[in-house]
Amino acid sequence: MELYEGRKGYKLFGRFVSVVNIFLQIYVLSLALELSIGFWLQLAAIVAAYLLTDFINGMVHLYMDDNDNYESLAGTTMSHWQGH
């Protein structure tokens, strides 16, 4: 964690990922709002859009939390995932 806190690039990359995730949520929600398929189907589309983007955000969050080697821009290398 000290390495992460000590390097501006990692913090900047983390903020970039956060901004991309937020824009993904806004974009998918805007696509769902444009549909004219009736109230209940549109509500279902909005809920599905939320769940999809929340899942993607969760996967990104899990990946970013697991980065402890900081050997690449995104964090861990394949050797970390393979247990080497």
Secondary structure, DSSP 8 states (H G I E B T S, - for coil): -HHHHH-HHHHHHHHHHHHHHHHHHHHHHHHHHH--S-HHHHHHHHHHHHHHHHHHHHHHHHHHHH--S--SSSS--HHHHTT-
